[in-house]
């Protein structure tokens, strides 16, 4: 079984989002799918996919798999890693289909047949007022989710916090969080994603101000780069003092990239992304690090349906699993672009697919109807963040 075709497929979802898939076809007609969505970098991803295609086409799938490795020190960074991660997903899908088993059966022993999920309501909540955010949270709970997350601090950047307008943005973000808590009541877990918008003093203050909201976790409040590790550890202490967990590390690559966070006491929850961290194999290595360090394993999953299903298969076998992210209500294309298994929410959990492979195929008509579209510069996070 040899690799006959590698297709980068980009789908425009909204004015803020493109999804980037890679489909692999073998010489006997079997197909596999992976996701590499990385908003704003699609042109570079396509170029790297074409470069790898020249190396991989005509090779047996079993020979290709060991070549699909990621390295934190690679000059290609997240762009190259996302393409390799998607190829590893797609090749694993092919292998599972050929074996007649679900992807999770290739990954390890099933530890759970359902995985708890939380609703990321951020992109689906187009009304950014506290009332609008509260409505989105209520809708998520009404749909059966037992946890919700928002990224409430639109336009905040820590170097400008001395400006009155910037402080007002922080205050509105805090209002959004409290509006969610009031809307969903005391028994629903609420998370707030900060997208690295604060420095250590302002993050410590933020933890104090958010304490009455009883957050389950505070996510990515400060830079997670090595020069900020000491500050990150102190922020974790401050977050703990107010009854919250500290989550983050969604952009790290490979188990080597996650080891400082799992072994160094920097985070309570790590959020590796199957699209960036190296595919299934590296995600399982990261889950093993989490188990060893008693760290929560909660995959980052705010993009398309292929990443969602891949993450579900992973969470079925991961030893230290906590809860899985789910992008809620950004676009009806979430289900229209794939044919096959559709997760059903029961008691806040998704059941795991048991059909061969990933469980879905891409709908080429939907892809053709919504081709790639360059996004406006302000559709993505401020490049100073991260």
N, C-alpha and C positions, 0 to 999 in steps of 0.2 A: 504494500500500500504506500504509494508515493505521492508527494505534494505536487498537484498539477496546476493549481491556481490559488493566488492570494489576492483578495479583493478588499481594499479599504472602501468603506461605505459610510458616507456622512449624511445625516438627516437633520434638517432644520426643524426645531421644535417650537421656538418662540423667538421674540426679539432678544432674548437673553441667552438662548441655549441652542447648541448643536450636540447631537449624539454621534459618536464615532465608533463604528463597528468594523471588525475584520472577519471576513468569511474565508475559510480554507476549503478547497475542494480537492479530493484525492483522485488518482487516475481511475479508480473504479466508481466514481460518482458520489462518494460519501462527502457530506459537508459538516463543518463545525464552525461555531461562532464564538467570538470574544468581543469585549467592549474595551475601548481605550479613551473614552470621552475626556477631553481636556480643553475647555472652552478657550478659543482664541488662538490655538496652536495647531489647527487642523492641517494647514498647508505644510508645516514642518513635519507633522506626523506622517502625512502621505508620502513625503519625500523619503523618510526613513523606512517606511513600509516597502517602498519600491526598491530601496537599497538591499534590504533583507531578502526580498523576493528573489533577487538575482542570485543570492547565496543559497537559498533553500529550495527553490523549485527543482523538481526531479529527484529530490532526496527522499528516502523512506521516512515515514512519520517517526518511527522509533529512533532513527538516527538524528532527526531534527530536534527532538525533545531535549536532549542534554545541551544543545546549543542555546536554548532559550533561557539564559541566565541574566540576572540583573546585578548591578554593582553600585553601591552608593557613591563611589568615587568616579563613575563613568562621566566623561565630558558631555555625553548626550543628556544627562539629567533625567527629569521627569518625562520629557518628550520621548526619548529613546526607550525608557523603561515602560511607558504606557503601551508602545507598539509591541515590545517583547511580551509584556503581560497579556495583551489581547491574543497574540499568537499562541502563547502557552494555553490559554483558555480554549481557543479554537481547536488546537491539536488534542487536548484532553477530551473535548466533546466528540471528536472523531473517534478516538480510541474507545470511549465508553459506548458509542453507538455500535462500533464493530464488535465489542464484547457483549452487546445486548443488555447492558446494565446502566442504571443512572450514574451520572458523574460521581455522586457521593460514594458509590460502591467502589470506585477506583481509588478514592482518597483515604479510606480508613473505615473503622468500625463506627456504625451509626450510634451516636450517643443520645439523640433526641429525634423524634419524628415531626415535631413542631418547633418553630423558633419564634421567640417573642420579637415583635417589631415595634418601633416607635415612628410616629408620623413627623417627618420634616415638613412643616407647613409653610416654610419661608417663601418659596417661589410661587406656590399656589395662592398665597395671600396677597392679592394685588392691591387691596385697600390697606395701606400701611398705617392707618390710624389705630390707636389702641383698641377702639371698638371693632374695627375691621379684623385685626389680628385675633381678638377674642372670638369673633364669629367663626373664623377659620379653625380655631382650637376646638370650639364646641362641635363643629361639624366633624372633626376628626374623631372626637370621643363618641359622637353619635354613630359613626361608622364602625366603631368597635375597638379603636386604639386605646391602650391604657397608658400611653406616654406620648408626649408631643415635644417638638423642638422648634425654636425660632432663632433666627439670627437678627437680633433687634436693633443693632447699633449702626444703622445706615449712615455712611459718610463720615464715621468717626475715625480720626487718626491721632495717635497719642502726642505727637510733637506739637499739635495745634490746640491742645486742651485748655490752654490759657485764654483762648478766644471765646467770647460770650456765645457766639453761634455754635461752636463746637460743644460747649458744655450743655447747651440746649438740646443738641442731638443725643447726648448721653442721657439726659433726663427723659427724653421721649422714649428712648430704648428701654429704660427702666420702667416707664409707664406701660410699655407693651408687655413686659414680663409679668408685671402685677395684674394686668388685665387678663392675661391667660390664666394665672392662678385663680383669680376670682371666677372666671368663666367655667373652669373645669372642676373646681372644688379641691378638697385636700387629698383625695385618694389617687389622683392621676400624677404620674411622674412628669415633671417639667424640666427641660434642659434649655440652656442658653448658649449659643455659639457666638463667640466674640471675633473670630477671624483675625486674631493677633493685633487688635486695634489699640491695646493699652500697653503702658509700661508698668514696671513693678509697683510704684506708689499708687497709680490710678487703678490698677487691678486689685490691689489690697482694699482700696476704698470702695471699689465696685462690689467686691465680695461682701463687705459690711452692709452696703446699701441694699443688696439683694437678699440678705439673710432672711427677712420676714417672708419672702416668696417661697422658701423651703425648696430650693432647686435640688434635683437629683444630681446634676452635675453642671459645672461651668466649663465650657470648652474653649480651648485656644485663646486665653485672654492675652498672653504675651508671646513674644518671639520664642520659638523652640530651637533656634540655632545654637550651636555649641557655646558661643560666647555669652549666651544668656542662661546657661544651665543653672548657675547659682541662684539667679533671680527666680527662675522657674521653680526651684525647690522651695524657696521662701514663699512664693505665691501659693504653692500647694499647702504649706502650713497654714497660711491665712484662710484659704478656702476650707480646710478641715475645721478650723476654729469656728466656722459658721455653718457646719453641718453638711457640707457639700463634698462631692468628689471632684477631682480635676481630670479632665479628659483632653486628648489631643493626639498629635503626631500623624495626622492623616496623609501628609505628603512625604513620609519617609519611604525609603526604598530598601527592600530586602530585610532579612532577619538581622543582618549586620547594622543596618540603619536604625533598627528599633531597639537594639540591645542597650544603648545608654538610657533609654526611657524605662525599660522593664527591669534592668539590673541596677539602675542608679537611683531608684526611689524618686523619680521626677514626676510620674503620673500615676493615677489610680486606674485609669482606663486608657488603653491605646486603641486607635481607630485606623488600622491598616486598610488600604483600599486594594481590592483584587485587580483593579485597572492599573495601578502604579507600582505596587509592592513586589511584583514578580509573578503574578498568577497564582494558581492553586498551591503549588509546591511551597513557595516562599510564605504564603499566608499560613500554611500549616506549621511551618517552622516558627513563625511569629507567635502563633497560638501556643506552641510548646514553651516558648520563652515566657508567655503570660502565665501559664500554669505553674512554671517553676518559681516565678516571682510573685504569685498570688495577685496578679494584675488582671483587671477585666479586659476581655477581648470583645470589642464591639465594632465590627467592620463599618467603615465609611461607605455610604451607598446613596448619594444624593442625585444620581443621574438616571440612566436608562434601564430598560427591563432586562437586558442581558446581564449587566452587572448585578441586578437584583437577584436573578435566579442563580448566578454563579455564587453569590454570597450566601444564599440559602443552602446550597449544597455544602459549602464550607462549614457553615454554622451547624449543620447536622452532625458533623464529626469532630468539630473543634472542642478540645477539652475544657477550655476556660471561658466558654461563651457567656456573654452577659445579655446583650440585646442588639438587634440589627436595625439600622436606619432604613427608612423607606420614603422615597420622594412622593409626596401626596399632592395630586390635583394640579400639577403644573400643566399637563397637556393630555387630552384623550389619546394622543398617539402612543402613550405609554403601553396601552394594550393593543392598539390598532396595528402597530408595526411588527407584531409577532403573531404567529399562529401556533396553537398548541396549549400547553399547560397555562392556566391562569390561577395565581395564588388566591385563596379564599381566606378572609380574616375570621377567625373563630377565637373568642376569648383573648383577643389581642395578639394572636399568633398566626403565622402562616404554616400550613402543612407542606412537607417536603415532596417534590416530584418523585414519582417512582417509575417514570417511563425512561427508555434508553436515552443516554446523552443528557444534554442540558434540559431538554423538555420542550423546546420551541424551535421554530424556524423563522427566519425573517420573511416578511411579506414584501416582495419586490415592488408591488404596485404602490404600497404606502411609501416606500423609499423613493420611488420615482416621482411621486406627487409632492414630495417635500424635500427637494434637493438642498444641498449645502448652501448656506448664505453667510457671508462674512458678517460678524457682529460689530456693533458700534463699540468704540473704545470704552465707554462707560458701562458696557454690559458686564464686564469682568471686575474683579476686585482691584483696588488700587495697587499698582505694581510695588509700592513700598511695603505692602503687607506680606507676612509669611516668614 
